[in-house]
Amino acid sequence: MTTDSESARVFEVDDVVSALERVIGAHTKTVRMRGEVVNLRSGRGDRMFWFRLEDPRDGMDARIDCFAWSNDVGAGYALADGDVIEAVARPEFSRRDGRLVVRLHRIEPAGEGEILRTIEERRRRLAAEGLFDVAQKRPLPFVPRGVGLITARAGAARADVLRRIEARLPVPVVVVQAAMQGPACTGEVIRGLALLDSDPRVDVIIIARGGGSLQDLLPFSDESMARAIRACGTPVVAGIGHQPDVTLACLAADAQGATPTAAADLVVPDRDALGEDLVALRRRLGGATRRLASRACRELDLVGARPGLLRPHEAVVRRPRDRVGGLGMRLRREIRDAADGPGRDLSGLVARRRRAGVAATASATSRLSVLRARRAGRDPARPLAEGFALVRDMSGIAVTTAAAAVLAGDVTLTFADATVPARVRADQEDR
């Protein structure tokens, strides 16, 4: 007699594994699992983990084999034996050893998922209010007169910030101690912000804390701390945690350093770099000054090349000469008008106008002489005060030679205080 098992088709092991893999893949969806990590192993250069996930509750003996890639583990979280985790799981059939295993995605410490979801909801709400807008950020001072520091009483963050400021550019630092984790952290940091914001010595404030777990950094994602940072009149720089740690306080701050040391770099410039910048600025200023001076010299040369400026005395001499010419034209017009009028004494008018013209001409000529003397650096008044006299003929024309004086006969001698008449005799010329 032949049994059903004996008459059934015989499958190769690989066929069975393939069939089970198809069935599991087609009918099983992902689920979120919670359990304790047991017997953790790594491979492929710590890029892959194998472990057993057990039910952490007392009296429970359920367990399942799991594996995960390193990029499935939350940033900043180091998976270890005994950790209670939450993860997205998908059952898979291992072709390597024919076992049913669970592929885990997005592994994080148990309970942190809900915390992260709460923080994310809070972040979106505050962002919608504009609390994190870049346009609202206050500029940091180029060189602060003093720095306010909120940090723990003793810790690496405090030492790192103070050491960095001292090395870059020593400025006064006002330190306010505050709890950097735990239930007292939020209130003490807010009080520190208010204290430093009212201190006239402080131009910028640093909040400094080293890295830690999500629970340790949780106070820095408190809504009241984020609002206190934005309400502060003094610029605030966050140096909280390390590179992956981004809290709501970091988003609300005017600037964020990846570490407390990086926050100090943002606040205080490097004195060596400042010296180099000053040298470069001095060089640029000198070049600009030389270019401006050169341009000004060229413009002066162009202005000085104008004819009126090359011979400025011509304009001074030309003005009285033109005036004399105008007087002559007026004289001729009046003579013509007088000749046409009945009963006019033309000869008398002519004599009066002639005398007036002679006087005007003499005055103008005298002024011309003075101007010419001044142009040559010879002021007529100066030699008169030294005992010299100015000789003119009776028409007022200056006599400059002895021959001209003899020819004129009657002359006037102008001294510093008065003018007197004189007569030149011919026999004086021979002497």
LONUTOR-769633 format. One record per residue (C-alpha): residue number from 1; residue in one letter; x, y, z. Coordinates in steps of 0.001 Angstrom, whole numbers. Each point is the difference from the previous one (the first is absolute). Layout:
% residues N
<NUM, "A", <X, Y, Z>>,
...
END
This chain:
% residues 431
<1, "M", <0, 0, 0>>,
<2, "T", <1318, 3321, -984>>,
<3, "T", <-503, 3015, 2327>>,
<4, "D", <-659, 3596, -1158>>,
<5, "S", <3435, 1022, 1159>>,
<6, "E", <1645, -2668, -2001>>,
<7, "S", <-1906, 869, -3158>>,
<8, "A", <395, 3808, 414>>,
<9, "R", <2420, 1993, -2153>>,
<10, "V", <3469, 374, 1362>>,
<11, "F", <1297, 3650, 101>>,
<12, "E", <3528, 1130, 115>>,
<13, "V", <902, 2124, 3001>>,
<14, "D", <549, 3083, -2167>>,
<15, "D", <-3448, -441, -1479>>,
<16, "V", <-1545, -6, 3450>>,
<17, "V", <1941, 3134, 1025>>,
<18, "S", <-1047, 1813, -3174>>,
<19, "A", <-3655, -918, 492>>,
<20, "L", <-13, 1174, 3614>>,
<21, "E", <1723, 3260, -1021>>,
<22, "R", <-2649, 691, -2616>>,
<23, "V", <-2850, -684, 2420>>,
<24, "I", <1455, 2174, 2774>>,
<25, "G", <849, 2856, -2357>>,
<26, "A", <-3451, 9, -1536>>,
<27, "H", <-2096, -89, 3192>>,
<28, "T", <1992, 1707, 2738>>,
<29, "K", <138, 3775, 490>>,
<30, "T", <2308, 2091, 2156>>,
<31, "V", <-782, 459, 3676>>,
<32, "R", <1491, 2072, 2805>>,
<33, "M", <1721, -2220, 2578>>,
<34, "R", <1348, 556, 3508>>,
<35, "G", <2510, -2294, 1712>>,
<36, "E", <3339, -427, 1787>>,
<37, "V", <3205, -499, -1959>>,
<38, "V", <1811, -3244, 875>>,
<39, "N", <3201, -1547, -1367>>,
<40, "L", <925, 2960, -2260>>,
<41, "R", <2569, -735, -2736>>,
<42, "S", <1325, 2138, -2847>>,
<43, "G", <1552, -703, -3371>>,
<44, "R", <1063, 1501, -3307>>,
<45, "G", <2024, 2683, 1701>>,
<46, "D", <-2740, 816, 2552>>,
<47, "R", <-2393, 764, -2823>>,
<48, "M", <-2342, -2878, 938>>,
<49, "F", <-1363, -1301, 3330>>,
<50, "W", <-1485, -3368, 1066>>,
<51, "F", <-1722, -488, 3324>>,
<52, "R", <-2939, -1620, 1749>>,
<53, "L", <-2972, 2118, 1018>>,
<54, "E", <-1755, -1259, 3151>>,
<55, "D", <-3147, 1115, 1808>>,
<56, "P", <1248, 2116, 2944>>,
<57, "R", <-3024, -689, 2177>>,
<58, "D", <372, -2319, 2967>>,
<59, "G", <-1003, -3629, -645>>,
<60, "M", <101, 387, -3768>>,
<61, "D", <2276, -2330, -1914>>,
<62, "A", <-776, 1041, -3602>>,
<63, "R", <2976, 803, -2240>>,
<64, "I", <752, 524, -3649>>,
<65, "D", <3139, 322, -2080>>,
<66, "C", <607, 3449, -1550>>,
<67, "F", <2487, 1823, -2177>>,
<68, "A", <448, 3667, -980>>,
<69, "W", <2349, 2242, -1947>>,
<70, "S", <1936, 2721, 1833>>,
<71, "N", <-1826, 2799, -1847>>,
<72, "D", <-3264, -1316, 1497>>,
<73, "V", <1210, 946, 3472>>,
<74, "G", <-965, 3523, 1077>>,
<75, "A", <2651, 2707, -311>>,
<76, "G", <2106, 294, 3129>>,
<77, "Y", <-1321, -3272, 1453>>,
<78, "A", <2392, -2890, 708>>,
<79, "L", <-1857, -3325, 54>>,
<80, "A", <1015, -2216, 2954>>,
<81, "D", <-1006, -3217, 1777>>,
<82, "G", <-2804, 544, 2499>>,
<83, "D", <-1488, 3002, -1832>>,
<84, "V", <-3776, 58, -310>>,
<85, "I", <-699, 1273, -3524>>,
<86, "E", <-2853, 824, -2306>>,
<87, "A", <286, -644, -3729>>,
<88, "V", <-1934, -569, -3183>>,
<89, "A", <167, -3759, -710>>,
<90, "R", <-597, -2147, -3068>>,
<91, "P", <288, -3821, 162>>,
<92, "E", <2352, -1502, -2560>>,
<93, "F", <1207, -3540, -679>>,
<94, "S", <3753, -424, 178>>,
<95, "R", <1272, -2052, -2931>>,
<96, "R", <3372, -278, 1650>>,
<97, "D", <-1112, -2287, 2839>>,
<98, "G", <-3668, -580, -744>>,
<99, "R", <-1231, 1950, 3006>>,
<100, "L", <-2770, 2502, 327>>,
<101, "V", <1538, 3351, 1052>>,
<102, "V", <-1317, 3519, 426>>,
<103, "R", <1479, 2924, -1915>>,
<104, "L", <-74, 3113, 2198>>,
<105, "H", <-215, 3611, -1269>>,
<106, "R", <232, 3334, 1852>>,
<107, "I", <1286, -1341, 3306>>,
<108, "E", <-237, 2379, 2972>>,
<109, "P", <-107, -320, 3791>>,
<110, "A", <-3440, -965, 1296>>,
<111, "G", <-2095, 3031, 814>>,
<112, "E", <2113, 2419, -2063>>,
<113, "G", <-2209, -333, -3012>>,
<114, "E", <-2900, 1673, 1773>>,
<115, "I", <2329, 2685, 1380>>,
<116, "L", <1379, 749, -3443>>,
<117, "R", <-3487, 196, -1462>>,
<118, "T", <-998, 2487, 2718>>,
<119, "I", <3067, 2159, -644>>,
<120, "E", <-607, -69, -3744>>,
<121, "E", <-3620, 1092, 449>>,
<122, "R", <1213, 2833, 2255>>,
<123, "R", <2645, 1016, -2537>>,
<124, "R", <-2540, 234, -2826>>,
<125, "R", <-2353, 2093, 2148>>,
<126, "L", <2709, 2480, 1070>>,
<127, "A", <1357, 195, -3531>>,
<128, "A", <-3469, 922, -1245>>,
<129, "E", <48, 2894, 2499>>,
<130, "G", <3249, 1249, -1522>>,
<131, "L", <2058, -717, 3133>>,
<132, "F", <2849, -1487, -2041>>,
<133, "D", <-79, 2428, -2954>>,
<134, "V", <3449, 954, -1223>>,
<135, "A", <-1179, 3594, -523>>,
<136, "Q", <-597, 289, 3763>>,
<137, "K", <3566, -1006, 911>>,
<138, "R", <2045, 2709, 1721>>,
<139, "P", <3482, 683, -1386>>,
<140, "L", <2958, -909, 2192>>,
<141, "P", <2402, 2804, 987>>,
<142, "F", <3263, 33, -1931>>,
<143, "V", <2092, 343, 3161>>,
<144, "P", <-2101, -281, 3185>>,
<145, "R", <896, 2088, 3030>>,
<146, "G", <-1044, -2902, 2222>>,
<147, "V", <-1429, -3523, -348>>,
<148, "G", <-2675, -1589, 2181>>,
<149, "L", <298, -3762, 542>>,
<150, "I", <-2769, -2270, 1339>>,
<151, "T", <1390, -3435, 839>>,
<152, "A", <376, -2602, 2733>>,
<153, "R", <2064, 679, 3100>>,
<154, "A", <2644, -2498, -1007>>,
<155, "G", <286, -1662, -3348>>,
<156, "A", <1925, -305, -3211>>,
<157, "A", <-2251, 2510, -1792>>,
<158, "R", <867, 2819, 2417>>,
<159, "A", <3730, -671, -227>>,
<160, "D", <-110, -338, -3808>>,
<161, "V", <-1752, 3367, -486>>,
<162, "L", <2211, 1940, 2420>>,
<163, "R", <3177, -1521, -1427>>,
<164, "R", <-1081, 795, -3566>>,
<165, "I", <-845, 3626, 741>>,
<166, "E", <3320, 497, 1772>>,
<167, "A", <1898, -1457, -2968>>,
<168, "R", <-1815, 1996, -2696>>,
<169, "L", <-578, 3461, 1485>>,
<170, "P", <-188, 442, 3777>>,
<171, "V", <-3173, 1884, 944>>,
<172, "P", <-1824, 112, 3345>>,
<173, "V", <-2298, -2987, 575>>,
<174, "V", <-2931, 123, 2431>>,
<175, "V", <-875, -3582, 1022>>,
<176, "V", <-3454, -982, 1270>>,
<177, "Q", <-230, -3539, 1365>>,
<178, "A", <-3079, -2043, -809>>,
<179, "A", <-1078, -3623, -43>>,
<180, "M", <571, -1432, -3467>>,
<181, "Q", <-2372, -2962, 367>>,
<182, "G", <-2825, -1147, 2172>>,
<183, "P", <-3188, 1750, 1159>>,
<184, "A", <1802, 3162, 1211>>,
<185, "C", <1777, 641, -3304>>,
<186, "T", <-2706, 1966, -1833>>,
<187, "G", <-723, 2441, 2813>>,
<188, "E", <3647, 686, 842>>,
<189, "V", <965, 596, -3627>>,
<190, "I", <-2920, 2435, -417>>,
<191, "R", <1067, 1879, 3165>>,
<192, "G", <3579, 109, -1302>>,
<193, "L", <-1190, 1507, -3285>>,
<194, "A", <-1922, 2735, 1831>>,
<195, "L", <2983, 782, 2244>>,
<196, "L", <2536, 278, -2834>>,
<197, "D", <-2401, 1873, -2282>>,
<198, "S", <-207, 2791, 2604>>,
<199, "D", <3787, 141, 550>>,
<200, "P", <1508, 2984, -1927>>,
<201, "R", <3368, -1763, -140>>,
<202, "V", <-1383, -2820, -2156>>,
<203, "D", <-333, 356, -3794>>,
<204, "V", <-698, -3672, -827>>,
<205, "I", <-1106, -3100, 1948>>,
<206, "I", <1159, -3628, -415>>,
<207, "I", <-1976, -3001, 1278>>,
<208, "A", <2549, -2829, 241>>,
<209, "R", <-546, -3687, 734>>,
<210, "G", <1726, -3165, -1149>>,
<211, "G", <-1717, -2880, -1803>>,
<212, "G", <-2350, -2491, 1619>>,
<213, "S", <-3005, -2201, -452>>,
<214, "L", <-3375, 1149, -1202>>,
<215, "Q", <-1251, 77, 3581>>,
<216, "D", <3005, 2090, 1114>>,
<217, "L", <-580, 2594, -2720>>,
<218, "L", <-3793, -10, 342>>,
<219, "P", <-184, 3290, 2049>>,
<220, "F", <1591, 1884, -2922>>,
<221, "S", <-3032, -905, -2128>>,
<222, "D", <-2364, 1552, 2517>>,
<223, "E", <-2279, 2597, -1568>>,
<224, "S", <494, 2533, 2796>>,
<225, "M", <3795, -40, -450>>,
<226, "A", <-322, 520, -3761>>,
<227, "R", <-2310, 2982, 563>>,
<228, "A", <2319, 1466, 2654>>,
<229, "I", <2897, -120, -2457>>,
<230, "R", <-1999, 1871, -2644>>,
<231, "A", <-1206, 2561, 2557>>,
<232, "C", <3590, 773, 1038>>,
<233, "G", <1290, 3381, -1242>>,
<234, "T", <3598, -1242, -30>>,
<235, "P", <1066, -2408, -2783>>,
<236, "V", <100, -3631, 1153>>,
<237, "V", <2305, -2742, -1335>>,
<238, "A", <-797, -3654, 732>>,
<239, "G", <2860, -2439, 566>>,
<240, "I", <-2110, -2946, 1129>>,
<241, "G", <1089, -3612, -514>>,
<242, "H", <1943, -1154, -3003>>,
<243, "Q", <-493, -30, -3745>>,
<244, "P", <-3169, -2173, -209>>,
<245, "D", <-1752, 1701, 2928>>,
<246, "V", <-2487, 2657, -1153>>,
<247, "T", <-2373, 1274, 2666>>,
<248, "L", <-2708, 2647, -133>>,
<249, "A", <2361, 2286, 1921>>,
<250, "C", <2520, -390, -2823>>,
<251, "L", <-2642, 922, -2573>>,
<252, "A", <-1154, 3029, 2017>>,
<253, "A", <3536, 1325, 602>>,
<254, "D", <1515, 2656, -2263>>,
<255, "A", <2885, -2329, -854>>,
<256, "Q", <900, -3604, 756>>,
<257, "G", <3361, -1652, 486>>,
<258, "A", <339, -3739, -570>>,
<259, "T", <1837, -173, 3339>>,
<260, "P", <607, 2420, 2906>>,
<261, "T", <3456, 712, -1455>>,
<262, "A", <-1528, 814, -3390>>,
<263, "A", <-2431, 2374, 1734>>,
<264, "A", <2960, 1890, 1504>>,
<265, "D", <1531, 251, -3489>>,
<266, "L", <-3189, 1675, -1229>>,
<267, "V", <-1, 2560, 2804>>,
<268, "V", <3644, 1106, 219>>,
<269, "P", <2203, 692, -3059>>,
<270, "D", <3533, -1304, -253>>,
<271, "R", <2533, 2728, 749>>,
<272, "D", <2513, -1352, -2515>>,
<273, "A", <-2632, 72, -2736>>,
<274, "L", <-971, 3527, 1100>>,
<275, "G", <3630, 1096, -313>>,
<276, "E", <202, -1387, -3509>>,
<277, "D", <-3266, 1731, -906>>,
<278, "L", <1294, 3316, 1346>>,
<279, "V", <3189, -300, -2051>>,
<280, "A", <-2043, -720, -3115>>,
<281, "L", <-2339, 2933, 728>>,
<282, "R", <2940, 2326, 610>>,
<283, "R", <1483, -1064, -3322>>,
<284, "R", <-3307, 582, -1795>>,
<285, "L", <-427, 3392, 1685>>,
<286, "G", <3498, 1073, -1041>>,
<287, "G", <-663, -1000, -3588>>,
<288, "A", <-3320, 1835, -46>>,
<289, "T", <1637, 3124, 1480>>,
<290, "R", <2714, -27, -2630>>,
<291, "R", <-2556, -390, -2781>>,
<292, "L", <-2081, 2904, 1322>>,
<293, "A", <3068, 2226, 318>>,
<294, "S", <1102, -843, -3520>>,
<295, "R", <-3442, 790, -1385>>,
<296, "A", <-128, 3286, 1914>>,
<297, "C", <3419, 984, -1405>>,
<298, "R", <-1146, -748, -3531>>,
<299, "E", <-3117, 2106, 474>>,
<300, "L", <2060, 2881, 1376>>,
<301, "D", <2319, -188, -2995>>,
<302, "L", <-2968, 183, -2340>>,
<303, "V", <-1437, 3009, 1821>>,
<304, "G", <3372, 1732, 155>>,
<305, "A", <484, -401, -3726>>,
<306, "R", <-2916, 2370, -721>>,
<307, "P", <1198, 3317, -1568>>,
<308, "G", <-1721, 2158, 2577>>,
<309, "L", <1855, -1696, 2807>>,
<310, "L", <3341, -53, -1791>>,
<311, "R", <-133, 3874, -333>>,
<312, "P", <-2283, 1186, 2789>>,
<313, "H", <1360, 3587, -119>>,
<314, "E", <-1559, 508, -3399>>,
<315, "A", <-3468, -159, 1475>>,
<316, "V", <978, 2561, 2671>>,
<317, "V", <1498, 2411, -2550>>,
<318, "R", <-2750, -511, -2548>>,
<319, "R", <-2783, 1136, 2333>>,
<320, "P", <1136, 3655, 506>>,
<321, "R", <1089, 226, -3643>>,
<322, "D", <-3483, -960, -1095>>,
<323, "R", <-1400, 2582, 2397>>,
<324, "V", <2117, 2753, -1613>>,
<325, "G", <-1221, -1062, -3408>>,
<326, "G", <-3573, 229, 1195>>,
<327, "L", <558, 3520, 1327>>,
<328, "G", <1365, 1056, -3383>>,
<329, "M", <-3081, -1342, -1769>>,
<330, "R", <-2279, 1875, 2408>>,
<331, "L", <2019, 3187, -601>>,
<332, "R", <-436, -211, -3762>>,
<333, "R", <-3740, -611, 329>>,
<334, "E", <-489, 2977, 2283>>,
<335, "I", <2038, 2260, -2276>>,
<336, "R", <-2156, -1032, -2908>>,
<337, "D", <-3181, 581, 1946>>,
<338, "A", <1180, 3410, 1204>>,
<339, "A", <888, 1126, -3493>>,
<340, "D", <-3479, -779, -1185>>,
<341, "G", <-1758, 1864, 2809>>,
<342, "P", <-844, 3715, -468>>,
<343, "G", <1587, 2540, 2283>>,
<344, "R", <2654, -2371, 1205>>,
<345, "D", <3481, 1298, 627>>,
<346, "L", <1798, -2661, -1954>>,
<347, "S", <3456, 1281, 711>>,
<348, "G", <-573, 175, 3729>>,
<349, "L", <-1542, -3456, 16>>,
<350, "V", <2886, -1326, -1969>>,
<351, "A", <2473, 1573, 2404>>,
<352, "R", <-1816, -1436, 3039>>,
<353, "R", <-274, -3413, -1545>>,
<354, "R", <3595, 109, -1076>>,
<355, "R", <1104, 785, 3526>>,
<356, "A", <-2232, -2724, 1339>>,
<357, "G", <1396, -2437, -2567>>,
<358, "V", <3543, 1017, 842>>,
<359, "A", <-670, -459, 3700>>,
<360, "A", <-1688, -3350, -587>>,
<361, "T", <2782, -1103, -2259>>,
<362, "A", <2602, 1122, 2529>>,
<363, "S", <-1817, -1833, 2778>>,
<364, "A", <-321, -3124, -2034>>,
<365, "T", <3604, 243, -1106>>,
<366, "S", <1074, 415, 3595>>,
<367, "R", <-1998, -3033, 1006>>,
<368, "L", <1537, -1940, -2849>>,
<369, "S", <3433, 1041, 1214>>,
<370, "V", <-803, -1163, 3491>>,
<371, "L", <-1345, -3299, -1261>>,
<372, "R", <3048, -538, -2171>>,
<373, "A", <2217, 779, 2965>>,
<374, "R", <-1904, -2437, 2199>>,
<375, "R", <165, -2635, -2699>>,
<376, "A", <3776, 319, -58>>,
<377, "G", <166, -149, 3775>>,
<378, "R", <530, 3814, 343>>,
<379, "D", <-2636, 1811, 2050>>,
<380, "P", <348, 3820, -627>>,
<381, "A", <-979, 747, 3559>>,
<382, "R", <2847, -2024, 1408>>,
<383, "P", <2935, 1976, -1520>>,
<384, "L", <-1769, 3309, 812>>,
<385, "A", <99, -966, 3659>>,
<386, "E", <3734, -645, -383>>,
<387, "G", <780, 3525, -1290>>,
<388, "F", <-565, -345, -3717>>,
<389, "A", <-2316, 2256, -2025>>,
<390, "L", <-2324, -609, -2974>>,
<391, "V", <548, 2464, -2891>>,
<392, "R", <-2864, 890, -2360>>,
<393, "D", <-420, 2675, -2681>>,
<394, "M", <-2899, 2412, 194>>,
<395, "S", <-2280, -2372, -1862>>,
<396, "G", <598, -2653, 2654>>,
<397, "I", <2246, -2275, -2027>>,
<398, "A", <2877, -1529, 1872>>,
<399, "V", <3466, 1332, -874>>,
<400, "T", <2534, -2798, 65>>,
<401, "T", <3130, 1625, -1548>>,
<402, "A", <1976, 3203, 465>>,
<403, "A", <-436, 936, -3653>>,
<404, "A", <-3761, -281, 357>>,
<405, "A", <91, 2176, 3125>>,
<406, "V", <1970, 2784, -1773>>,
<407, "L", <-2376, -202, -2928>>,
<408, "A", <-3050, 269, 2242>>,
<409, "G", <1355, 2948, 2008>>,
<410, "D", <-2798, 241, 2558>>,
<411, "V", <-566, -3201, 1946>>,
<412, "T", <-1579, -1220, 3244>>,
<413, "L", <1877, -1898, 2696>>,
<414, "T", <-2075, -2443, 1992>>,
<415, "F", <1427, -882, 3406>>,
<416, "A", <-1372, -2302, 2648>>,
<417, "D", <-2022, 2795, 1612>>,
<418, "A", <-717, 2530, -2788>>,
<419, "T", <464, 1123, -3626>>,
<420, "V", <1929, 3243, -817>>,
<421, "P", <681, 1786, -3310>>,
<422, "A", <3534, 362, -1345>>,
<423, "R", <1850, 1376, -3021>>,
<424, "V", <2894, -1790, -1720>>,
<425, "R", <2710, 2259, -1473>>,
<426, "A", <2032, -1046, -2992>>,
<427, "D", <3339, 735, 1695>>,
<428, "Q", <-803, -2672, 2622>>,
<429, "E", <85, -2674, -2629>>,
<430, "D", <3733, 667, -664>>,
<431, "R", <802, -240, 3660>>,
END
